[in-house]
Amino acid sequence: KYCKEVDFELYNKKYFAIGFEKKSGGFELRNKYFKGSSSPKDLTIIDQHPDSKSIAIFEGFFSFLSYQTLHQNNAPILPARQTGFLILNSLSFMEKSRNLMEKNQKIYLYVDRDEAGIKHTKEAMKRDIKYVDRSHLYKNDKDLNDYLVRKSLIQKQVHKIKIHF
């Protein structure tokens, strides 16, 4: 639903990757060997309607896809599905997209739990009470995707143990 297979050439070699489309065209690209993007670097907006009252902000598209997976599986870690989604595709777009974010009554931040992500989250929350930090939901992980991967591994291990008994 959100990704495409993208064929591209780099240094005269042909590659393919998962492509996540950006607002101004182009894609964020990922495969086993490559993490990059085509120009222009930009953010992605999904399901943002003019009458939206809330928006969920993600640093990268794998965290957004993990959020979608968790909601599909009715994971208790997440609140009700948000109205709109903004994927920054780079933390450098956080400040640049501030006006877009602040049009909403609530801004739910699912930003990475690294030094830069924590810093940006704290700054946003000091600026306006509309911002809500959701990173506590995956407090033992770097981001929502790492949380989902770890949770999946634990479930597989539990399943193996049940089969043994």
Residue frames as a rotation matrix with the C-alpha (Angstrom) as fourth column:
LYS 1
0.561 0.828 0.000 0.00
0.828 -0.561 0.000 0.00
0.000 0.000 -1.000 0.00
TYR 2
0.873 -0.203 -0.443 2.78
-0.016 -0.921 0.389 2.48
-0.487 -0.333 -0.808 0.88
CYS 3
-0.058 -0.996 -0.068 5.84
-0.356 -0.043 0.934 1.18
-0.933 0.078 -0.352 -0.96
LYS 4
0.913 0.213 -0.349 6.93
-0.395 0.237 -0.888 0.37
-0.107 0.948 0.300 -4.49
GLU 5
0.363 -0.848 0.386 9.78
0.668 0.525 0.527 -1.59
-0.649 0.067 0.757 -5.97
VAL 6
0.855 -0.161 -0.494 12.15
-0.364 -0.864 -0.349 0.93
-0.370 0.478 -0.797 -7.52
ASP 7
0.520 -0.729 0.444 14.82
0.841 0.528 -0.119 0.06
-0.148 0.435 0.888 -10.07
PHE 8
0.934 -0.267 -0.239 17.73
-0.272 -0.962 0.010 2.49
-0.233 0.055 -0.971 -10.19
GLU 9
0.588 -0.806 0.070 21.27
0.607 0.382 -0.697 2.80
0.535 0.453 0.714 -11.41
LEU 10
0.920 -0.389 0.039 24.21
-0.304 -0.648 0.698 3.91
-0.246 -0.655 -0.715 -9.32
TYR 11
0.008 -0.997 -0.072 27.81
-0.734 -0.055 0.677 4.05
-0.679 0.048 -0.732 -10.56
ASN 12
-0.258 -0.024 -0.966 26.81
-0.928 0.284 0.241 2.12
0.269 0.958 -0.095 -13.70
LYS 13
-0.982 0.050 -0.180 25.32
0.094 0.965 -0.246 -0.74
0.161 -0.258 -0.953 -11.69
LYS 14
-0.240 0.969 0.058 21.62
-0.410 -0.155 0.899 -1.63
0.880 0.192 0.434 -11.64
TYR 15
-0.999 -0.020 -0.049 19.84
0.039 0.339 -0.940 -2.06
0.036 -0.941 -0.338 -8.31
PHE 16
-0.070 0.990 0.119 16.34
0.094 -0.112 0.989 -2.43
0.993 0.080 -0.085 -6.93
ALA 17
-0.968 -0.230 -0.103 15.02
0.140 -0.154 -0.978 -1.32
0.209 -0.961 0.181 -3.57
ILE 18
-0.001 0.931 -0.364 11.94
0.995 -0.036 -0.094 -0.68
-0.101 -0.363 -0.926 -1.51
GLY 19
-0.786 -0.229 0.574 10.80
0.375 -0.915 0.148 2.81
0.491 0.331 0.805 -2.47
PHE 20
-0.047 0.731 -0.681 8.80
0.928 -0.220 -0.300 5.13
-0.369 -0.646 -0.668 -0.24
GLU 21
-0.035 0.063 0.997 7.51
0.805 -0.590 0.065 8.11
0.593 0.805 -0.030 -2.18
LYS 22
-0.635 -0.267 -0.725 8.17
0.659 -0.677 -0.328 11.66
-0.403 -0.686 0.606 -1.01
LYS 23
0.216 0.820 -0.529 5.90
0.430 -0.567 -0.703 14.69
-0.876 -0.076 -0.475 -1.28
SER 24
0.352 -0.131 -0.927 7.84
-0.609 -0.784 -0.121 16.39
-0.711 0.607 -0.355 -4.07
GLY 25
0.840 -0.054 -0.541 8.55
-0.426 0.551 -0.717 13.20
0.337 0.833 0.440 -6.02
GLY 26
-0.237 -0.952 -0.194 11.41
-0.624 0.302 -0.720 10.81
0.745 -0.050 -0.666 -5.73
PHE 27
0.727 0.468 -0.503 11.82
-0.048 0.765 0.642 8.04
0.685 -0.443 0.579 -3.19
GLU 28
0.146 -0.636 0.758 13.49
-0.946 0.133 0.294 7.03
-0.288 -0.760 -0.582 0.02
LEU 29
0.490 -0.053 -0.870 15.29
-0.551 0.755 -0.356 3.83
0.676 0.654 0.340 -1.01
ARG 30
0.040 -0.477 0.878 16.29
-0.912 0.342 0.228 0.81
-0.409 -0.809 -0.421 1.06
ASN 31
0.704 0.109 -0.701 17.66
-0.329 0.926 -0.186 -2.62
0.629 0.362 0.688 0.32
LYS 32
0.874 -0.344 -0.343 20.04
0.485 0.641 0.595 -4.95
0.016 -0.686 0.727 2.09
TYR 33
-0.009 -0.998 0.067 23.08
0.997 -0.003 0.083 -3.00
-0.083 0.068 0.994 0.84
PHE 34
-0.706 -0.214 0.675 21.82
0.456 -0.867 0.202 0.53
0.542 0.450 0.709 0.26
LYS 35
0.164 0.723 -0.671 20.16
0.918 -0.360 -0.164 3.26
-0.360 -0.590 -0.723 2.32
GLY 36
-0.871 -0.451 -0.193 19.61
0.339 -0.838 0.428 6.49
-0.355 0.308 0.883 0.46
SER 37
0.212 0.962 -0.173 17.17
0.429 -0.251 -0.868 8.58
-0.878 0.110 -0.466 -1.50
SER 38
-0.227 -0.175 0.958 16.60
0.954 -0.235 0.184 10.12
0.193 0.956 0.220 -4.87
SER 39
-0.938 -0.130 -0.320 16.39
0.198 -0.962 -0.188 13.88
-0.284 -0.240 0.928 -5.24
PRO 40
-0.194 -0.412 0.890 14.79
-0.444 -0.773 -0.454 15.98
0.875 -0.483 -0.033 -3.98
LYS 41
-0.799 -0.071 -0.597 15.06
0.492 0.493 -0.717 15.12
0.345 -0.867 -0.359 -0.28
ASP 42
-0.480 0.727 0.490 11.67
-0.607 -0.679 0.413 15.78
0.633 -0.099 0.768 1.22
LEU 43
-0.745 0.323 0.583 9.06
-0.447 0.407 -0.797 14.59
-0.495 -0.854 -0.159 3.68
THR 44
-0.795 0.566 -0.218 6.02
0.179 0.563 0.807 12.38
0.579 0.603 -0.549 3.07
ILE 45
-0.663 0.685 0.303 2.44
-0.686 -0.393 -0.612 13.24
-0.300 -0.613 0.731 4.05
ILE 46
-0.836 0.418 -0.355 -0.21
0.164 0.808 0.566 10.50
0.523 0.415 -0.744 4.24
ASP 47
-0.128 0.926 -0.356 -3.93
0.849 0.288 0.444 10.79
0.513 -0.245 -0.822 4.98
GLN 48
-0.754 -0.126 -0.645 -3.68
0.500 -0.748 -0.437 14.41
-0.427 -0.652 0.627 6.06
HIS 49
-0.055 0.843 0.536 -7.14
0.918 -0.169 0.359 15.87
0.392 0.511 -0.765 5.56
PRO 50
-0.438 -0.126 0.890 -7.93
0.063 -0.992 -0.110 19.58
0.897 0.008 0.442 5.97
ASP 51
0.418 0.689 0.593 -10.19
-0.586 -0.294 0.755 18.82
0.695 -0.662 0.281 8.94
SER 52
0.139 -0.458 -0.878 -7.63
0.487 0.803 -0.342 16.62
0.862 -0.380 0.335 10.73
LYS 53
0.854 0.176 0.490 -7.29
-0.325 -0.555 0.766 17.19
0.407 -0.813 -0.416 14.44
SER 54
0.559 -0.714 0.422 -4.17
-0.362 0.247 0.899 15.11
-0.746 -0.655 -0.120 15.02
ILE 55
0.708 -0.456 -0.539 -1.07
-0.501 0.215 -0.839 13.95
0.498 0.864 -0.076 13.21
ALA 56
0.820 -0.523 0.232 1.56
0.180 0.620 0.763 11.33
-0.543 -0.585 0.603 13.95
ILE 57
0.649 -0.692 -0.315 5.17
-0.751 -0.516 -0.412 12.24
0.122 0.504 -0.855 13.17
PHE 58
0.843 -0.443 0.306 7.79
0.346 0.881 0.322 9.61
-0.412 -0.165 0.896 12.29
GLU 59
0.187 -0.873 -0.451 11.48
-0.454 -0.484 0.748 10.14
-0.871 0.064 -0.487 11.67
GLY 60
-0.771 -0.514 -0.375 11.72
-0.580 0.325 0.747 7.41
-0.262 0.794 -0.549 9.05
PHE 61
-0.071 0.835 -0.546 9.43
-0.926 0.148 0.347 5.31
0.371 0.530 0.763 6.92
PHE 62
-0.488 -0.090 -0.868 10.28
0.059 0.989 -0.136 1.99
0.871 -0.118 -0.478 8.57
SER 63
-0.968 0.212 -0.137 8.92
0.118 -0.098 -0.988 3.37
-0.223 -0.972 0.070 11.86
PHE 64
-0.392 0.862 -0.320 5.77
-0.883 -0.450 -0.131 4.45
-0.257 0.231 0.938 10.01
LEU 65
-0.118 0.317 -0.941 5.41
-0.601 0.732 0.322 0.98
0.791 0.603 0.104 8.45
SER 66
-0.828 -0.211 -0.519 5.98
0.264 0.670 -0.693 -0.60
0.494 -0.712 -0.499 11.87
TYR 67
-0.796 0.605 0.017 3.20
-0.406 -0.513 -0.756 1.59
-0.448 -0.609 0.654 13.29
GLN 68
-0.096 0.777 -0.622 0.88
-0.973 0.059 0.223 0.39
0.210 0.627 0.750 10.52
THR 69
-0.367 -0.120 -0.922 1.82
-0.154 0.986 -0.066 -3.25
0.917 0.118 -0.380 11.24
LEU 70
-0.982 -0.031 -0.188 1.22
0.179 0.181 -0.967 -2.86
0.064 -0.983 -0.172 14.96
HIS 71
-0.524 0.847 -0.089 -2.18
-0.724 -0.497 -0.479 -1.29
-0.450 -0.186 0.874 14.34
GLN 72
-0.102 0.446 -0.889 -3.09
-0.791 0.506 0.344 -4.02
0.604 0.738 0.301 11.90
ASN 73
-0.432 -0.165 -0.887 -2.29
0.240 0.926 -0.290 -6.55
0.869 -0.338 -0.360 14.64
ASN 74
0.595 0.748 0.294 -4.25
-0.011 -0.359 0.933 -4.51
0.804 -0.558 -0.205 17.25
ALA 75
-0.292 -0.813 -0.503 -1.16
0.635 0.229 -0.738 -4.04
0.715 -0.535 0.450 19.40
PRO 76
0.633 0.600 -0.490 -2.01
0.750 -0.317 0.581 -2.64
0.193 -0.735 -0.650 22.83
ILE 77
-0.283 -0.840 -0.462 1.16
0.884 -0.416 0.214 -0.47
-0.372 -0.348 0.860 22.81
LEU 78
-0.916 -0.149 0.372 -0.42
0.339 -0.783 0.522 2.12
0.214 0.604 0.768 20.51
PRO 79
-0.524 0.778 -0.345 -3.28
-0.109 -0.463 -0.880 4.56
-0.844 -0.424 0.327 21.03
ALA 80
0.469 0.788 0.400 -6.14
0.403 0.212 -0.890 4.80
-0.786 0.579 -0.218 18.53
ARG 81
-0.099 -0.505 0.858 -5.10
0.989 0.044 0.139 5.34
-0.108 0.862 0.495 14.92
GLN 82
-0.436 -0.163 -0.885 -4.16
0.242 -0.968 0.060 8.92
-0.867 -0.188 0.462 14.20
THR 83
0.633 0.752 -0.183 -5.83
0.091 -0.307 -0.947 11.02
-0.769 0.583 -0.263 11.51
GLY 84
0.921 -0.346 -0.179 -2.79
-0.286 -0.288 -0.914 12.00
0.265 0.893 -0.364 9.50
PHE 85
0.643 -0.763 0.061 0.84
0.585 0.541 0.604 11.00
-0.494 -0.353 0.794 9.15
LEU 86
0.838 -0.529 -0.133 4.00
-0.517 -0.694 -0.502 12.94
0.173 0.489 -0.855 8.47
ILE 87
0.706 -0.702 0.088 7.19
0.648 0.692 0.319 11.02
-0.285 -0.168 0.944 7.78
LEU 88
0.684 -0.462 -0.565 10.17
-0.288 -0.882 0.374 13.38
-0.671 -0.093 -0.736 8.03
ASN 89
0.900 -0.406 0.160 12.61
0.383 0.562 -0.733 11.12
0.208 0.721 0.661 6.12
SER 90
-0.273 -0.959 0.077 15.25
0.598 -0.232 -0.767 13.17
0.754 -0.164 0.637 7.91
LEU 91
0.122 0.287 -0.950 15.19
0.972 -0.226 0.057 14.79
-0.198 -0.931 -0.307 11.32
SER 92
-0.842 -0.499 -0.206 16.37
0.437 -0.854 0.282 17.99
-0.317 0.147 0.937 9.61
PHE 93
-0.622 0.683 0.384 12.79
0.200 -0.335 0.921 18.45
0.757 0.649 0.072 8.35
MET 94
-0.233 0.547 -0.804 11.35
0.969 0.202 -0.144 18.68
0.084 -0.812 -0.577 11.87
GLU 95
-0.442 0.014 -0.897 11.73
0.367 -0.909 -0.195 22.45
-0.818 -0.416 0.397 12.15
LYS 96
-0.971 0.014 -0.239 10.91
-0.219 -0.454 0.864 23.04
-0.097 0.891 0.444 8.47
SER 97
-0.550 0.808 -0.212 7.57
0.270 0.412 0.870 21.23
0.790 0.421 -0.445 8.83
ARG 98
-0.898 0.124 -0.421 6.58
0.403 -0.145 -0.903 22.92
-0.173 -0.982 0.080 12.08
ASN 99
-0.682 0.679 -0.271 3.81
-0.681 -0.725 -0.102 25.07
-0.266 0.115 0.957 10.53
LEU 100
-0.303 0.538 -0.787 2.28
-0.541 0.582 0.607 21.99
0.784 0.610 0.115 8.91
MET 101
-0.624 0.008 -0.782 2.40
0.500 0.772 -0.392 20.05
0.601 -0.635 -0.486 12.18
GLU 102
-0.907 0.139 -0.397 1.01
0.300 -0.448 -0.842 22.85
-0.295 -0.883 0.364 14.32
LYS 103
-0.615 0.778 -0.128 -2.16
-0.633 -0.391 0.668 23.15
0.469 0.492 0.733 12.23
ASN 104
-0.079 0.529 -0.845 -3.29
0.208 0.838 0.505 20.12
0.975 -0.136 -0.177 14.26
GLN 105
0.630 0.388 0.673 -4.64
-0.562 -0.371 0.740 20.09
0.537 -0.844 -0.015 17.81
LYS 106
0.678 -0.447 0.584 -2.39
-0.318 0.537 0.781 17.16
-0.663 -0.715 0.222 18.78
ILE 107
0.473 -0.654 -0.590 1.01
-0.729 0.086 -0.679 16.19
0.495 0.752 -0.437 17.38
TYR 108
0.889 -0.103 0.446 2.14
-0.212 0.771 0.600 12.69
-0.405 -0.628 0.664 18.33
LEU 109
0.304 -0.885 -0.353 5.91
-0.938 -0.214 -0.271 12.22
0.164 0.413 -0.896 18.04
TYR 110
0.927 -0.124 0.355 7.28
0.061 0.981 0.183 8.75
-0.371 -0.148 0.917 17.26
VAL 111
0.645 -0.754 -0.126 10.85
-0.633 -0.434 -0.641 9.95
0.429 0.493 -0.757 16.86
ASP 112
0.285 -0.635 -0.718 13.98
0.275 0.772 -0.573 7.82
0.918 -0.034 0.394 17.37
ARG 113
0.998 0.040 -0.055 15.26
0.061 -0.156 0.986 7.49
0.031 -0.987 -0.158 20.93
ASP 114
0.113 -0.993 0.030 18.79
0.950 0.099 -0.295 8.57
0.290 0.061 0.955 20.07
GLU 115
-0.476 -0.394 -0.786 20.47
0.711 -0.699 -0.080 11.81
-0.518 -0.597 0.613 21.13
ALA 116
-0.996 0.076 0.041 19.17
-0.032 -0.760 0.650 13.86
0.080 0.646 0.759 18.17
GLY 117
-0.353 0.929 -0.114 15.62
0.334 0.239 0.912 12.49
0.874 0.284 -0.394 18.39
ILE 118
0.066 0.324 -0.944 15.36
0.996 0.040 0.084 13.10
0.065 -0.945 -0.320 22.12
LYS 119
-0.740 -0.420 -0.526 16.72
0.461 -0.885 0.058 16.64
-0.490 -0.199 0.849 21.69
HIS 120
-0.889 0.435 0.146 14.19
-0.099 -0.493 0.865 17.51
0.448 0.754 0.481 18.95
THR 121
-0.089 0.888 -0.451 11.33
0.631 0.400 0.665 15.98
0.771 -0.225 -0.596 20.93
LYS 122
-0.150 -0.030 -0.988 12.20
0.945 -0.297 -0.135 17.99
-0.289 -0.954 0.073 24.07
GLU 123
-0.943 -0.240 -0.230 12.48
0.163 -0.937 0.308 21.22
-0.289 0.253 0.923 22.06
ALA 124
-0.638 0.763 0.100 9.08
0.056 -0.084 0.995 20.65
0.768 0.641 0.010 20.42
MET 125
0.071 0.702 -0.708 7.39
0.830 0.353 0.433 19.88
0.554 -0.618 -0.557 23.74
LYS 126
-0.479 -0.291 -0.828 8.84
0.730 -0.656 -0.191 23.04
-0.488 -0.696 0.527 25.34
ARG 127
-0.999 0.008 0.053 7.51
0.028 -0.761 0.648 25.08
0.046 0.649 0.760 22.43
ASP 128
-0.357 0.932 -0.064 3.87
-0.825 -0.282 0.491 23.91
0.439 0.228 0.869 22.48
ILE 129
-0.460 0.257 0.850 1.61
-0.622 0.590 -0.515 21.66
-0.634 -0.766 -0.111 24.56
LYS 130
0.548 0.663 -0.510 0.19
-0.823 0.316 -0.472 20.19
-0.152 0.679 0.719 21.32
TYR 131
-0.067 -0.685 -0.725 3.25
-0.681 0.562 -0.468 17.92
0.729 0.463 -0.505 21.08
VAL 132
0.711 0.285 0.643 2.98
-0.660 0.586 0.470 14.50
-0.242 -0.758 0.605 22.72
ASP 133
-0.347 -0.911 -0.223 6.03
-0.932 0.361 -0.024 12.27
0.103 0.199 -0.975 23.06
ARG 134
0.762 0.646 -0.039 5.11
-0.645 0.763 0.043 8.67
0.057 -0.007 0.998 22.20
SER 135
0.056 -0.834 -0.549 8.66
-0.565 0.426 -0.706 7.29
0.823 0.350 -0.448 22.36
HIS 136
-0.404 -0.149 0.903 8.02
-0.894 0.272 -0.355 5.95
-0.192 -0.951 -0.243 25.87
LEU 137
0.674 0.733 0.089 5.98
-0.678 0.662 -0.320 3.21
-0.294 0.156 0.943 24.15
TYR 138
0.842 -0.491 -0.224 9.24
0.262 0.735 -0.626 1.76
0.472 0.468 0.747 22.80
LYS 139
0.828 -0.431 0.358 11.49
-0.559 -0.682 0.472 2.99
0.040 -0.591 -0.806 25.62
ASN 140
0.402 -0.707 0.582 13.83
-0.146 0.579 0.803 -0.02
-0.904 -0.407 0.130 25.49
ASP 141
0.230 -0.246 0.942 14.42
0.884 0.457 -0.096 0.30
-0.407 0.855 0.322 21.75
LYS 142
-0.774 -0.613 -0.158 15.96
0.460 -0.716 0.524 2.82
-0.435 0.333 0.837 19.36
ASP 143
-0.739 0.579 -0.345 12.73
-0.673 -0.660 0.334 3.30
-0.034 0.479 0.877 17.44
LEU 144
0.180 0.934 0.310 9.34
-0.828 0.314 -0.465 1.78
-0.531 -0.172 0.829 16.74
ASN 145
0.535 -0.053 -0.843 10.78
-0.653 0.607 -0.452 -0.55
0.536 0.793 0.290 14.09
ASP 146
-0.585 -0.795 -0.162 13.36
-0.449 0.484 -0.751 -1.98
0.676 -0.367 -0.640 16.52
TYR 147
-0.498 0.509 0.702 10.53
-0.752 0.149 -0.642 -2.51
-0.431 -0.848 0.309 19.02
LEU 148
0.560 0.782 -0.272 8.51
-0.804 0.436 -0.404 -4.45
-0.198 0.445 0.873 16.43
VAL 149
0.165 -0.600 -0.783 11.51
-0.534 0.613 -0.582 -6.59
0.829 0.514 -0.219 15.41
ARG 150
-0.811 -0.498 0.307 12.33
-0.500 0.317 -0.806 -7.42
0.304 -0.807 -0.506 19.05
LYS 151
-0.175 0.848 0.500 8.69
-0.813 0.162 -0.559 -8.19
-0.555 -0.504 0.661 19.83
SER 152
0.615 0.389 -0.686 8.48
-0.756 0.538 -0.373 -10.50
0.224 0.748 0.625 16.78
LEU 153
-0.278 -0.812 -0.513 11.64
-0.462 0.581 -0.669 -12.37
0.842 0.051 -0.537 17.82
ILE 154
-0.780 0.054 0.624 10.27
-0.602 0.208 -0.771 -12.89
-0.171 -0.977 -0.130 21.33
GLN 155
0.273 0.959 0.080 6.98
-0.850 0.279 -0.446 -14.22
-0.450 0.054 0.891 19.92
LYS 156
0.414 -0.202 -0.888 8.89
-0.627 0.643 -0.439 -16.66
0.660 0.739 0.139 17.67
GLN 157
-0.688 -0.725 -0.029 10.90
-0.436 0.445 -0.782 -17.91
0.580 -0.526 -0.622 20.65
VAL 158
-0.472 0.615 0.632 7.75
-0.723 0.140 -0.676 -18.39
-0.504 -0.776 0.379 22.73
HIS 159
0.539 0.690 -0.484 6.16
-0.841 0.407 -0.356 -20.28
-0.049 0.599 0.799 19.84
LYS 160
-0.046 -0.661 -0.749 9.19
-0.505 0.662 -0.554 -22.61
0.862 0.353 -0.365 19.60
ILE 161
-0.859 -0.257 0.443 9.02
-0.505 0.286 -0.814 -23.31
0.083 -0.923 -0.376 23.33
LYS 162
-0.003 0.952 0.306 5.31
-0.839 0.164 -0.518 -24.17
-0.544 -0.259 0.799 23.07
ILE 163
0.516 0.144 -0.844 6.03
-0.729 0.592 -0.345 -26.62
0.450 0.793 0.411 20.23
HIS 164
-0.518 -0.811 -0.271 8.67
-0.477 0.538 -0.695 -28.37
0.710 -0.231 -0.666 22.36
PHE 165
-0.786 0.318 0.530 6.14
-0.454 0.285 -0.844 -29.01
-0.420 -0.904 -0.079 25.12
